[in-house]
Amino acid sequence: MIKDVQEEILRLKKEKDICILAHSYTAHEILEVADFTGDSYALSVKAKTAPQKTVIMAGVRFMAETVKILSPEKTVLLAHPEAGCPMAEQMDKELITAVKQQYPDYTVVAYINTSAELKTVCDVCVTSSSAVKIVRQIENPNILFIPDCNLGAYVREQVPEKHIKLLQGGCPVHASVNAEEAARAKELHPNALLLVHPECTPDVVRQADFVGSTSAIMDYAKNSPCQEFIIGTEISIAEHLQYACPDKDFYYLSQKLICKNMKMSTLMDVYHAVCGRGGEEIKLDADTISKARKCIDEMIRLGG
């Protein structure tokens, strides 16, 4: 049944000239029908260069918005309309505008996991893989980093020459894991390397053998000569790595590392969107696109 649905999706997307993007946290059967897979920013860049005029995002809302910002001429559909991101919804334009008035000499650095509206009042965007490099290159020594205080704390440790102010926010899934769980996982698998995402809390990050973005974690595990790994990010990554490296062993850091929003998008959601009777078209006004695009362009300039 799954194979039949996949084959129909592949047929329809070719017939209708549709590009399917799937974030790494989605189910394996979705990744198998996608044109591109990866993290949110990488997918947005791929969408920009893809020849298709319609893009379906199997991910969450801020990811689809980022695709629309970078490719305003394309029709962008979010496979599951209710798939949001708790971190992206924690802070809004009004809050950060007020904070900027309190700290007028600070450069506002926004994690890409933010809404299009919030990006309109930020100076530069970053991803988990580019945050350290970009913050280091910003001329202003004063940085307001939003919304993830754990990623911000990691950047602050790597770039001590900057004065980085953090607000209380972040990914509730990654932040749910504590130091005791990390220590217990390492005791349970003494020969395994602990690979964690910087959205985890600092006391978990300090125990890691490697810290990096989702894509960096996957690349590290694939290329490492080691045979065992504890994966400290969304549990789907351990599953995908097991498919990619059947000769290696992958363990969950914690069973709590499940993103319910990413799990909302199903293969049938993608099928319905390709059929034209599902998904939600992402619509952003020209002013929002123009203003939000500025901090993304600055990210490309500094991170290139």
JONORGI-V503222 format. One record per pair of residues at least 24 apart in sequence whose ideal C-beta (glycine too) atoms are under 7 Angstrom apart, sorted by the first residue. I is the first residue (numbers start at 1). J is the second residue. If there is no record, write none. Layout:
i = {I I}
j = {J J}
This chain:
i = {2 2 5 5 5 6 6 8 9 9 9 9 12 12 13 16 16 17 17 17 18 18 18 18 19 19 19 19 20 20 20 21 21 21 21 21 21 21 22 23 23 23 23 24 24 24 25 25 25 25 26 26 26 26 27 28 28 28 29 30 30 30 30 33 34 38 39 39 39 39 40 40 41 41 41 42 44 47 56 56 56 56 58 58 59 59 59 60 60 60 60 61 62 62 62 62 64 65 65 65 65 66 68 68 69 69 69 69 69 69 70 72 75 76 76 77 77 77 77 78 78 78 79 79 79 79 79 80 80 80 81 82 83 83 83 84 85 85 86 87 87 87 87 87 87 88 88 88 90 90 91 91 91 91 91 92 93 93 93 93 96 96 97 99 103 103 105 106 106 106 106 107 107 107 107 108 108 109 109 109 109 110 110 111 111 111 111 113 114 116 116 116 117 119 119 120 120 120 122 123 123 124 124 124 124 125 125 125 126 127 128 128 128 129 129 129 129 130 130 131 132 132 133 134 134 134 135 135 137 148 150 150 150 150 150 150 150 151 151 153 154 154 154 170 171 173 173 173 173 174 174 174 175 176 177 177 177 177 177 177 179 179 179 181 181 182 182 183 185 185 185 186 189 189 189 191 192 192 192 192 193 193 194 194 195 195 195 195 195 195 196 196 196 197 197 200 204 208 221 233 234 234 234}
j = {29 267 267 268 271 32 33 271 33 270 271 274 274 275 274 54 274 52 53 54 52 54 56 274 47 50 52 55 56 58 270 46 47 55 56 57 58 59 58 58 59 63 262 214 237 240 234 236 259 262 58 59 262 265 267 239 240 243 267 58 265 267 270 270 58 215 127 213 214 215 66 112 66 112 127 215 70 71 270 273 274 279 265 270 83 262 265 84 85 261 262 85 88 113 114 115 282 115 116 282 284 112 282 284 116 284 289 292 293 296 296 289 281 281 282 273 279 280 281 279 280 282 265 269 270 273 279 264 265 269 280 264 261 264 265 261 113 261 172 113 147 148 169 170 171 113 114 115 147 169 118 146 147 167 169 118 117 118 120 121 121 146 121 144 144 165 142 142 143 144 165 138 140 142 143 144 146 135 143 144 145 146 295 146 147 148 151 148 147 284 288 292 288 292 295 288 291 292 295 295 298 295 298 299 302 295 296 299 299 213 197 198 213 212 213 215 216 299 303 155 158 159 303 299 302 303 159 162 302 199 174 175 198 199 200 201 202 198 199 202 198 205 211 199 199 234 257 258 259 199 200 233 201 256 204 232 253 254 256 257 203 204 207 253 254 207 253 207 230 251 253 230 228 230 251 228 228 229 230 251 226 229 230 232 220 221 229 230 231 232 232 233 253 232 233 232 232 232 245 257 258 259 262}
